[in-house]
Amino acid sequence: MKFDSPATTNPIDQLQVVGRPTPRIDGPRKTTGTARYAYEQRETPTAPAYGYVLGAGIAKGRIVSMDLSAARSAPGVLAVVTAENAGKLDKGQYNTAPLLGGPEVAHYHQAIAVVVADTFERARDAAQRIRVRYEAAPGAFDLAAVKDGAPLAKPGPDGGPPQTAVGDFAGAFASAPVKLDATYETPDHSHAMMEPHASIAAWQGDRLTVWTSNQMIDWCTGDLAKTLGIAKDKVRLVSPFIGGGFGGKLFVRADALLAALGARAAGRPVKVALQRPLIGNNTTHRPATIQRIRLGATADGRLTAIGHESWSGDQPEGQPETAVGQTRLLYAAPNRMTAMRLAVLHLPEGNAMRAPGEAPGMMALEIAMDEMAEKLGLDPVEFRIRNDTQVDPEKPQRAFSQRRLVDCLRIGAERFGWSRRNARPAQVRDGRWLVGLGMAAAFRNNMLTKSGARVRLGRDGIVTVETDMTDIGTGSYTIIAQTAAEMMGVGLDRVNVRLGDSTLPASCGSGGQWGANNSTSGVYAACMKLREAVARKLGMDPAEATFAEGRVRGGGRALPLAQAAGDGELVAEDHIEYGDLDKKYQQSTFGAHFVEVRVDPATAEIRVRRMLAVCAAGRILNPTSARSQVIGAMTMGVGAALMEELAIDKRRGFFVNHDLAGYEVPVHADIPHQDVVFLDETDPISSPMKAKGVGELGICGVAAAVANAVYNATGVRVRHYPVTLDKLLAGLPMPV
């Protein structure tokens, strides 16, 4: 099905099932422990052996020698795989550095060997017996040190051009009555998902099956096949449940490749889980940024000039953190400039993490907007409203399909009690605590991606949906079931959903906030084809047939849906693809975040006390799971604001705090009540579902709202995240 014109009405608009707050249909399995994750699968033809990964002990250089003799002779060892005996390996499309290093080492903890043994303990013991001699080479590990020589990034597939310009930014900024020129820094972040990267691989002849934890089944089936040098149809990836990904499992990682290589070498299935201390440096992370923002405005608060430059670093063939993307679209100003520069760093690969680009970009932009509002003597909410736009500021001929940023700001301000905020910092106390309020806008683009599904109608009236779409804890099973139930006129108890298997029709996958809208649109397309087949089978006009309560009505008759299947089943398969609507209209999601914090003036301890998110993101398919997505994103935003930072050893080139003991993330005690409001809207230009996404919108702007609240409480402006005690103490007012 091609979606190339705005949908007015369609079967989804009945809203009998879609749009209702619905508990997750996979919830009982997860709460009872019967939902098996990658490392727990039991479908292998024989019991699996265990692989243990050895990571490189240098950040850059080469392996001079590897003595494997002690490892190979250790008890229970079945195989030891290194680059020397792995065979020819190509580099996949989506990974920057090879997943198996040697003799060249690209980054610290790059996998250089996997030891396979009959037990995990024996594999671990044998891996420690490998003796490696390295020849280290100098590397670049400090973004600030190499920033000035960094060239413009190369054009990338998702981040747009590396540089844009509209009007005369330099002239407009120089002549602006009110100016801001500030630099902000965001550190490297870890995905820190609960489930580690884990896989089980089994060969049957020349066919490979990998049970893995992966967000994008079709991408990674192709990438694993390419790396191994075999046909894509010889590889099957299975990933029914994923314990968190946040972008870190978008791509094939070392666990899947080394499980496959280990299984081939050992002649039996092999399971590999990357040990937690290895994940921080072996897998991808969110890269650090240095961002310079310049704003020029008239005395009445109209922006005349916006300039946003960002520097980030990555491996030699890497991509930039696209931190200027939202600045190209969020606020009006006739004179504009953005640029992304990319330095070569020999740190582990930087790549997508929840809301890549916008999340760190808005950590800077939304502080800058507050700083400019203060210079102008304007309320931060009012300043943002004055600079709203209903068209793409860089391409004024293109309007937004929906843009309700102002509604989000006003509704949020009223609901949060923003009018009670004291504009002068460090004026409000509650006992010993300093109290502050902060806010920020939220923005994330809506991306359209081809997605397919197959729908079966059985003679028992059960509808089964099959697609390789994944569920990373976001509720995919439930919204897909809701879509099929709505389209076929049955209850949720009459729908089965099969996900996460590369033998099923290729979907959009989970990532980029595109999963819900596109995967359900693919199911919609398949159901439309099945509805047509059902109507014809029952002798009805497909254009007039209606589906409800397990029956099909048309031509004055009402027949059971199951009757159309006869003694077998009816099957329909289709996919959604899009025309040029996303080129005619700018499709984005919007929101506003409001935060209250309290700061102890004696210790600089920060406590977040209240949080509110107001979101405008098209039709909300399931308010229950959507709220879970947003409050999870808000929690991650608090982490980014106050604690998360991968600390770099700039001499040796690795992340020091590469486990959950050293890499701090928020816990329950850190997070207060979180309120979420979804505006009642549909976007008929987005898709037949009239939906968008909220999973990444919820993190965009949160960190800046927290930082702005800390400033309002203390009068201390921190531009280098995270906002930690040491950065506040010197400037705090004396405790009373």
N, C-alpha and C positions, 0 to 999 in steps of 0.2 A: 504494500500500500504506500502510495506517495502522498505525503501531506504537504500540499502547496497552496492552500487557501484557508483563510480563517474559518474554523469550525463554529457553527452557530449552535445547533442542537444535535445531540447524538445520544445513544443509549446510556452513556455514562452519566448524563445529566439527570437521570432519575434519582440518583443519590440514595438508593435503598441500602446499599452496602458501602460503596465508595464514599469517602468523606466522613464516615462514622468513626468515633473513637473505638478502636477494636484491639483487644489484647492480642499479643503475638500468637499465632497458631503453633509456632515451634516452641513456645514457652514451656509447656509441660515437659518436653524432651530435655530442654536445657536445665530445668530445675531438678529433674530426677537423674541427671547424669547419663541419659540414654542417647543424647546427641553426640555422636562421635566426631572428634576433631581429627586433624590429619595424622597425628602421631598415634592415635588410638584405633585406627582402622584395623579390621580383622578379616578383610576379604582377600588377603594374599593367598596364593596357591599353597605355600608352605610358610612355616613360622619365620618371621624376618630376623636377620642378624642386625647388629647395631654398628653404626658408623660414628666416629668421633673426629671432628674437624680440627686440624692444626692450623693456626693463623700465623702469618709472617710476624717476625719480631723486629722488623725495621719498617720505616715508612717509605723509603725510596732506595733503590739499589738493585743488587742481584744476589741470587743464591750461588755461592761458590761450590758447596757440596752438601749432600744430605746422606747421612749414614742411617740406613733403614734396617740394618741387620738385627739389632736388638729388638726392634719392633716386630719384625717378621717372625722371629723365633719365640716371641712371648706367647704364653698359654692362650689358646682359644682364637688366635688371630687367623683370619681367613684371607685377607688381602690388604695391601697398602697401595693406594693410588696416588700418584703425583703427576705433574705435568710430563714427566719423562715416559710414563707407561700408559697415560690416559688415551693416547691416540690423538689424531688431529681434532682440535676443537676450534670452531669458528666463534667469533664474538657475535652475540645476539644483537638485534636491532635496538633494544631498549637498555642495554647496560654499557656504561662508559669504559670501565676497566674489565679485563677478563675475570671470570668468576673463579678460575683456578690459576693461581700465579706460578711462575717459575719458567726459566731462571730469573726473568725480570720481575721485580716486585713493584707494584703500582701504589700501594698504600699499606699502612699498618693493619695487621690482622686480615689482610687478603688471604683467602684459603690457599694453602700450599700443599696440603695432603689430607687424605681421609683414611683412617684406619678402621677396618671392618673386623669385628670379632663376634663370638657367640653370645657375649653379654656386654652390656654397656660398660660395666666396670673394667672388664678386660680391654675393651677398645680404648677407654680413657687411659688406662695404665700404659698400654703399648704406645699410644701417641706421645706420652711423655718421654719415651725412650728414644725418639727420633733426635738425632744430633744434626743441627743445621749450622753451617758456617756462611755468614753473610759478608758481602762487601757493600757497605752503606755508601750512599751518594748524597750530596747536599740537596735539600729540598726547600720549597717555599711553603711555610705553614702559618704565616701571619698576614691576614688580609690587609691590615693597616699599613704594613711595611711595603707591600707591592701595589697598593691601590693606585698611586699616581701614574704608574706606567701601564695600567690596564687599558686595553683597547676596547672599543665598542664591541658588544657581543655580536655574534653572527645571528641572522634571522632564524628563529626557531618555529616549530610547528604550532605552539600554543600561545606564546607570549607576545605575538605581534612583532612589528619592526623594532629594532633596537633603539631607534631614535625617532622622535616626531617633533614637528615644529609648526605652529600656526601663528600668524601675525609677527610682530616684532617684540619678542619677549625681553631681550636685553634693553631695548629702549623704553619699553613700558615699565619694566621694573626700576630702572634708573630714575624715571620721572614720577614714580608713584608717591603720593603724599605720605603713605604709611607703608613700611616695609618690614619683612621678617626674612632673616637669612640664618638658618639653623641646621645643624648636623645631628643626626640620630643614628644609633647603632643597635642592631639586634644580633644576638649571638646564634651560634649553631644550636639546633634543637634535635632531640631524639624522638622517634615515634613512640617508644616505650609502651608498645601494645602488650596486653596481658599474655596472649598466646605467642610463644616464640616462633621464629621461622622454622618450620618442620615439614618433613616429607617422608613418605615410604615409596620406594620404587621396586617394581617387579618386571622382569622380562619374561615373555613367553615367545620363544623363537626370536624373531626380529621385531617384535612388537613390545612397546614399553608402556606400562601404566604407572602413573605417579599420583598418589594421594597426597595432596599438598595444601598449604594454607596460602591461597592466592586470590586476589581481587579480580583479575582480568584473564579469564580462562582462554579465550581465543588468542589474545596477544601472546600469552605465555606458552601455549601449545606450539605455536609457530616458532617462537624464539628458542624453546628447548630443542625442537627438531633441527633448527638451523645450527645451533651450537654443536649438537651431536652429529650433524651431517647425515640425517635420515629424513625420509619423507614425513610431512606433517601428519598424514593419515596413519602413520605407524605409531603415533604418540597419543595417548589418552591421559588427560588431566582430570582429576576428580577432587572437588573441594566443596563439600556440602555445607560445612559450617566453618566459620573463620572467627577466631577470638580477637578481633581488632586488627586493623591494618593502617588506617589513616594515611594511605599512600605508600607506606613502606612495603606493601605486598602487591603493588601494581605490576611488578616485574619478576621474572625468574631470578632467584637468588641462589647462593652457593649450596644451600641445603638440598634443593631439587636436583641440581646437576650432580652433586657428589653422591647423592643416594643412587642416581641412575648409574654413574660410573662404578660405584662400589658394588651395586647389584650385578653388573655385568662381569666385574672381576671376580666376585665371590661365587657366582653361579647360583645365587638365591636372593630373595627379597632382602632389602636393607632399609632400615629406618635411620634418619638423621635429623636431629634437632640442634640448631645452633645454640650452644651454651650462652646463657645470658651475657656474661662478660665479653663474648665475641660479637654480639649483635651491634653494639654501639659503633664499632669501627669497621665491621665487615659489611654491614648493610647500609642502605642510603640514610640520609639525614636531611633536615632543613638547613640550608646554608646560611651563614652569617651575612649580614648586610651592613654597609655604611651608606647612609642616605642624606643627601643635602637637599633641603627644600627651601625655595624662595617664593614668597608671596608678596604681591603688591596690591594695594587697595586704595580706593578713594576714602575720604574722611567719613563718608556715610556707610562704609562697609561693603562696597561693591568691589569684588576682586577684578583687577585689570591685568594681572600677570600671575601665572602659575609656572614654576619651574621645579621639576623633580628629577634628580639624578640619583642612581643607585649603583653601588659597586658590590659585587659578590665574587666568589671564587669557586672553582671546581677543577676536576681532573682535565688534562689537556683537550679532550674531545667533549667536554661537558657543556651544560647550558646554564644561563644565568638564573638567579632568583628574580622572577618578573615583578619586582616590587613597585613598578610605576604604573601598572595596568589600570588600577582604579582611578588614578589621578587623571588619566586620559578621558574619563567619563563622568566623574562624580560631581564636579562643580563647574559653574560657568565662569569664563574669563576669556576675553577676546584674544589675548596674547599668551601663548603656551609653549612649553618646551619640556620634553622628557627624554631621558637617555639611560640605557643600561650598559654598564661596563663589566667585563668579565676577566678576572685575573686567573692565571694558572696557579692552583694550589695542589700540593701533593697529600692532601687529606683524603679521607674516604669520600666516595661519590656523594655529591649533593643532588637531591632530586625532590620529587613531589612530597609534600606533607600537608595535611589538611588546609585547604585554601591556599595552595602555593601562589605566591605573588601578593595577593590581597592581604593575607594575614600579617606578614611582616611589613608590607607597604603601608597598611593602615595603622600599624603601631607607630609609625612616624607621622604620616599625613594628619591623623586626627589629633595628635598633640600639637602639631604646627597650627592647625585650625583654631585650637583653643588659645594658643599663644597669640595669634593674630587678633582673635576676638578681644583678648585682654588689652592689647595695644590700642584697639579701636574703642574700648569702653562699651563693648556690646556683649549681651548674653550669648554664650556659645551656641545655644539652640537657634536664636534669632539670626546670628551670623550665618549659620548654615542654610537657613531658610531663604535668606536674602540672595544667596548664590546658587539656588536651585536652577535646574534647567530641564526642559522637556525634550531636548534634542541632544544628540551626540555633539559635545562641544568642539570636537575636531572635525566632524562632518555634519554640519548643521542641517543638511538636507535629509538626514536620517533621524526620525523620531524614535523614542522609546516605545516599545509595544505596551508597556505598563510602567509607570514610574510614580510611586506613592511614598517617596522619601519624606516629603513634608508631613503627610499624614502620620507616618511612623514617629517623626520627631514630636509632633504636637500631642498625639495620643500618649506617647511615652512620658512626655513632660508632665502632663496632667495626672496620669496614673501614679507617677513616682513622687509627686509633690515637689517638682523642680522649682516652683515659685518660692519655696522656703529657703532655697540655697542662698547663702551669703557670698556675694561675689568677691569680697575681700578674703584672701587666704588667711588661715590660722586664727580665725575669729570665733569658731564654734567649739565648745567643749561639752563633754558629757562626763562629769567626774574628772578623772585624770586624763581621759582620752581627748585627743583632737579629732574633730569630725569633719569629713569633707564629702561633697557630692561631685561626681564626674559623669560625663557622657561622651558618646562618640557615634557617628553614623556607621552603618554597616552596608557593605556592597559586595556582591559576587555575581559574576556573569552567569547567564544560563546557556549551557552548551547542548547542542543537538547532535545525536550520534545514532547511526543506524543500529537497529536492534530487532532480533527475530524471536519467534516462539512457535511451538506446535501445541495444538489443543485437540484432545481426544474426548469424544462422547461415547461412553460405554452403554451397553444395553440395560445396565442397572441405573442409568441416569447420572452416574458419576462423571464429572468433568475433570480431566487431568491436564495440567499445564506442564510443558517441558521446555526448558530454556537453560542455557549455560550460565545465566545470570547468577551472581553470588550474593550471599547474605553475610555481611561483615559485622553483624550485630545491629544492623540498621532497620530490620523489619521487612526485607524483600519478600520473604515467604508470604507474609500477611497481605501486603498491598497487591501482590500479584494474584493471590487468591481472591481478594476483594474485587479486583478488576474482572476476573473471569466470572465470579458469581454475579456481578452486576450485569455483565454483557449477556450471560446465558440464562439469567432469571432464576437462579437457584440460591440456596443458602450456602454459607461458608462450609457447613458440614458435608456438602456434596461436592467439594472441590479438593483435589489432591494437587500438590505442587512438587515438581522435581527440578532441582537446581544444581548448578555447579558441576557439570559433567560435559567434557568437550565433545561427546557423542551427540549431544543435544544441539538444537539450533543456536547459532552464535548470537549473543546479546551484546548490549553496550558495556556490560560489566559494571563494577562498583568503583566509582572514583569521580573526582571533579564535580560532585554535586549533580551529575547527570543521570545517576542510576535509576532513581524512582520514576522520573518523568519518561525517560526513553524506554526502560524495560517494560513498564506498563503499557506504553503506546505500542510496543511490539506485540504484547498480549492482546491488546485491543484489535490490532490488525488481524491477527490469527482468528480471534473470536468473530470478527465481522465475516470472515470467509466461512467459518463454521456455521454461523447463523444462516448464511445464504444456502449452504448445503442442507441444513436441517429443514428450512422452509421449502425448498424444492422437493426434498424427500417426502414431506408431508403434503405436497400439492398446494402450497400457499405461495403467494407473491412475496418474495423476500423484502421488497420495499415497504410492504404493509404489515408484515408479521411482527408481533410483539412477544417478548419473552418475559414471563413473570411467574413466580410461585411454582416453578417446575413444569410449566405448561407453555405451549406456543399457541397464540391466537391469531387468526386471520381468516378472511372470507367467511365470517360467521361461524367458524368452528374453533374449538379449543381442544388440543390434543396433548398428551403427556410428551415432554421433551424426549424421554427415553425411547419412545416409539420410533423416533427417526433413526436410531441405531440399528433397529431390527435385531437379528441374531448375532451381530458382530459389533462393529464400532464405526463411527464416522471420525475422520481425521482431517484437520486443516492446518496448514503451515503458511506463515507469511512473516513479513518484517515491515517495520516502519522505516521509511527514508524520507528525507525532507527536501523541499524545493529551495527557493531562494528567499523565503520569508525572513530568515535570520540576516540576510544581506539588506533587505528593504527596511527592516526595523532592528534597532538595538534591543536585545533581550537581556535583561538583568534582573537581579533580585535586590531588595533594599531592606534596610532595617535601622533600628536605633537601639543603643545599649545605654543603660543608666545604672550607676553603681554608687553605693555609699560605703565609705571605709572609715575606720577609726585607727588612729596612730598614737602609740604611747610616746610622749615627748621625752621620756627619760631613756627608753631603750630602742626607740624607732620600730618597735613591733607593729606590724600592720595586720589589721583584721578586716576582712570584707564582711559587711553586715547585711547588705541587701543588693539584689541584682534584678534587673528587668530587661527583657528583650522584646521588642516589637518588630514583627517580620511581615513583609509583603512579598510573597513568593508564589503567586498563582494559587490554584486550587490545592488545598492541603488534603492529600489522599487519605491519611489516617492521623488525626490530631494527637493520638496517644503516642505513636512511635515518632511523629515529627517533634513533639515536645521533648522526648527523650534525646533525640538528635541535638536539639538546640541547647538543652541544659548540659549535655556532655561537652558540646563545643564551648559553652560559656566557662565550664570548669577548666578546659584546656587553655582558654584565654587568661584565666587567673594564674595558671601555672606560668604561662609565657610572661606575664607582667611581673610576677613577684619571685619566681624561683628557678625556672628552667634555664639551664645553660650547660652545654657541653664544653667543659674546660679543656683547653688545648695545651699540651706540653709543646711549646714552640721550639724547643731544642730537638726533640725526638719525633715530633709530628704525629701525635695521636691524641685521642680524647681520653683524658685521665679517668673521669667519672663514668666509665662505660658499663655500669650496672645500676640496678634500682636501689642500691644502698647509697651510691654517690650522686646519682642523677635524681634530683628532687622533683616530685610531681605532687599536686594537691591530694590530700586525703579528705575523708568525710568531715573532719573537724575544721578544715580550712574553708569549707563551702557553706554559705548560709542559704536561706530560702531563695529560690530562683523563680521568678514569675515570667511567663512567656505568653505573649499575645500574638495571634495570627490575624491579620486583616482579612476580611471576607472578600476575596477577589478571585476572579478567574482570568486567565490570559489565553484567549482563543487563538492567538497567533503562535503560541509556543508549540502546541501539539494537540491531538484530539482529546487528550486528558485535561487540557487547559491548566496544567500544573507546571511547576519548575522544580525547585529543590531548596532545602533549608540546611542540609547537613554541614555545609561549609560557611554559609552566611552567618551561622550562629557564633563562629569564632572571630569573624572579621570586625575589628573595632573594639573588642572586649578589653584587650590589654591596654589600649590607649584610654579607654574609659576609666580603668583602674588607676592608671598613672595620673590622669587628670584629677581624679578624686583625691589621690594622695597629695597632689599639689594644692588643691583647695583646702585640704586639712592642715597642711604644714607650711605652705609658702616655699617649699623646696622643689625646684623643677629638675627632674632626672630625665636625661635624654639618652642614657645608655642602659638598655635593659640587661638583666632584670632589675627592678627597683628593690634593691636590697638594703639592709640596715646601714651598712657602711657608707652608702651614698646619701643617706638622709641625716645621719647623726650630727654632723658639723653645723648644719643649717637650721636645726630644730629650735623653736622657741623654748625658753626655760620652762620646766614643769612648774605648775602652781602648787 
